[in-house]
């Protein structure tokens, strides 16, 4: 079994959980922030929706320099729009993941801003730390935003107070 085949099950599960979270994001409260140092919902939710693009970059390039990118933040209008962007990006990541040979996982990958290194390691670590763990982290933040806006928090690794997953 290839490394990609081993990772696809986890990828599919995390994508499904994140999609459910994005479906519940309250578009009517985009300026909400749980703390003055927290990102407002209108920035956090689109960031989560667009993270798949970063996953694709990790899987298809040897490095990325943020100072040379042409990233354009998604303007948050509706939860459906977030889900659509997430679905499109996730499909591209899944296809890239499926086609990645085992040897590519051990290749060097670097993330930087101009001359400053942000991450340097194997593509495998970049995928796990910079993409998948990053996605899970921000999805958990969105769960807090949902709770504080009285929206149902989806189950993730077991039931939530709002969603029992059949338990």
Secondary structure, DSSP 4 states (H G I P E B T S, - for coil): --HHHHHHHHHHHHHHHHHHHHHT--GGGTT--SSTTSPPHHHHHHHHHHHHHHHHHHHH-SEEEGGG----PPPP--HHHHHHHHHHHHHHHHHHHHH--GGGGGSEEEEEETTEEEEEEEHHHIIIIIIIHHHHHHHHHHHHHHHHTT-PPPPSSS--SS--TT-
